[in-house]
Amino acid sequence: MELDEIKNLIEHLQDTDVTELTIEREGSKIKIKREKFFASFEPGPSAAPAPAADMEAKGEAEEVNQNLLTITSPIVGIFHRAPSPEAPPFVELGSHVSKGQVLCIVEAMKLMNEIESDTNGTVSQIHIENGQPVEYGEPLFTIDMA
């Protein structure tokens, strides 16, 4: 089984409730298993309605943030900023990136998954340190599209 086929299987399984898949073909066996993680929900104190002035300020903040895109982890794994320990990082803070450009690698089950930019822009924030574990949906980068 080719690496591209395995990556394709993993991508298709992400949107399903399947947590384990075993395939045997031509003397090879591959097992894909993922854990389901549920964030704990702790209700906080109920907030009082915001005054009109605060609502206007929030509206302005939302307009500013419309130019920011957060790239999140599509899988659980280990975050790598570079293709190897000796290589320079794919991107640095302030780097200009193009849509489809590799930003990092998330290693899951010994498979290296390249995470690409969804847009053109500038890296305005790197949320994870190299070598740290990441969870599904965890922010990796913030891209300023302005």
C-alpha positions as CSV (number, residue, x, y, z in Angstrom):
1,M,0.0,0.0,0.0
2,E,1.4,3.4,-1.0
3,L,1.9,6.3,1.4
4,D,-0.5,8.4,-0.6
5,E,-3.2,5.8,-0.2
6,I,-2.7,5.6,3.5
7,K,-2.9,9.4,3.8
8,N,-6.0,9.4,1.7
9,L,-7.6,6.8,4.0
10,I,-6.7,8.8,7.1
11,E,-8.2,12.0,5.6
12,H,-11.5,10.2,4.8
13,L,-11.7,8.6,8.2
14,Q,-11.5,12.0,10.0
15,D,-15.0,12.9,9.1
16,T,-16.5,9.6,10.3
17,D,-17.2,7.9,13.6
18,V,-14.8,5.0,12.6
19,T,-12.1,4.7,15.3
20,E,-10.3,1.6,14.0
21,L,-9.6,0.2,10.5
22,T,-7.5,-2.8,9.6
23,I,-6.7,-3.6,5.9
24,E,-4.8,-6.7,4.7
25,R,-3.6,-6.7,1.1
26,E,-0.9,-8.5,-0.8
27,G,0.8,-9.8,2.3
28,S,0.8,-6.3,4.0
29,K,-1.3,-5.3,6.9
30,I,-2.1,-1.8,8.0
31,K,-4.1,-0.8,11.1
32,I,-5.4,2.8,11.5
33,K,-6.6,3.6,15.0
34,R,-7.6,6.9,16.5
35,E,-8.8,7.9,19.9
36,K,-11.8,10.1,20.4
37,F,-11.1,13.0,22.6
38,F,-13.9,15.0,24.2
39,A,-13.2,18.4,25.8
40,S,-14.6,18.7,29.2
41,F,-17.3,21.2,29.5
42,E,-17.4,23.3,32.6
43,P,-20.2,25.9,32.7
44,G,-18.9,29.2,33.8
45,P,-20.8,32.0,35.5
46,S,-23.4,33.5,33.3
47,A,-22.4,36.8,31.8
48,A,-24.6,39.9,32.1
49,P,-25.6,41.6,28.8
50,A,-22.9,43.9,27.5
51,P,-23.6,47.6,27.3
52,A,-24.0,49.1,23.9
53,A,-20.5,50.7,24.0
54,D,-18.9,47.3,24.5
55,M,-21.0,45.9,21.7
56,E,-19.6,48.5,19.3
57,A,-16.0,47.8,20.4
58,K,-16.6,44.1,19.8
59,G,-17.9,44.8,16.3
60,E,-14.7,46.8,15.6
61,A,-12.5,44.0,17.0
62,E,-14.4,41.4,14.8
63,E,-13.7,43.5,11.7
64,V,-10.0,43.6,12.5
65,N,-9.9,39.8,13.1
66,Q,-11.6,39.0,9.8
67,N,-8.2,39.3,8.2
68,L,-6.8,36.6,10.5
69,L,-7.1,32.8,9.7
70,T,-6.2,30.2,12.3
71,I,-4.7,27.0,10.9
72,T,-5.7,24.1,13.2
73,S,-4.4,20.6,13.5
74,P,-6.4,18.1,11.5
75,I,-5.1,15.2,13.6
76,V,-3.6,14.2,17.0
77,G,0.2,14.0,16.9
78,I,3.5,15.6,17.4
79,F,4.2,19.1,15.9
80,H,7.4,19.5,13.9
81,R,8.3,22.9,12.5
82,A,11.0,21.5,10.1
83,P,11.3,18.4,7.9
84,S,14.2,17.1,10.0
85,P,16.0,18.2,13.2
86,E,18.9,19.7,11.2
87,A,16.8,21.5,8.6
88,P,15.5,25.1,9.0
89,P,11.8,25.5,9.9
90,F,9.3,25.6,7.1
91,V,8.1,29.1,8.2
92,E,9.1,31.7,10.8
93,L,7.1,34.4,12.5
94,G,6.6,37.1,9.8
95,S,7.1,34.7,6.9
96,H,5.0,35.3,3.8
97,V,3.1,32.1,2.9
98,S,1.2,31.1,-0.2
99,K,-1.9,28.9,-0.4
100,G,-0.8,25.2,-0.4
101,Q,2.7,26.0,1.1
102,V,3.8,23.5,3.8
103,L,3.8,25.2,7.3
104,C,4.7,22.2,9.4
105,I,4.4,18.5,9.9
106,V,2.2,16.6,12.4
107,E,3.5,13.2,13.1
108,A,0.8,10.6,13.8
109,M,1.5,6.9,14.2
110,K,5.0,7.3,12.5
111,L,3.3,9.0,9.5
112,M,4.5,12.5,8.6
113,N,1.5,14.7,7.7
114,E,2.3,17.9,6.0
115,I,0.0,20.8,7.1
116,E,-0.4,23.4,4.3
117,S,-1.6,27.0,4.4
118,D,-5.2,27.5,3.3
119,T,-4.5,31.1,2.1
120,N,-1.9,33.6,1.1
121,G,-0.7,35.9,3.9
122,T,1.9,36.4,6.7
123,V,2.5,34.2,9.7
124,S,1.4,36.4,12.6
125,Q,1.5,33.8,15.4
126,I,2.9,30.3,16.0
127,H,0.9,28.7,18.7
128,I,2.9,25.4,19.4
129,E,6.5,24.8,20.3
130,N,8.5,22.3,18.1
131,G,8.2,18.7,19.3
132,Q,5.0,19.3,21.4
133,P,1.9,17.1,21.1
134,V,-1.1,18.6,19.5
135,E,-4.8,17.6,19.5
136,Y,-7.4,17.6,16.8
137,G,-8.6,21.2,16.2
138,E,-5.8,22.8,18.2
139,P,-4.5,26.1,16.7
140,L,-1.1,25.8,15.1
141,F,-0.6,29.1,13.2
142,T,-2.4,32.4,12.7
143,I,-2.2,33.8,9.2
144,D,-2.8,37.5,8.5
145,M,-4.4,37.7,5.1
146,A,-4.2,41.5,4.9
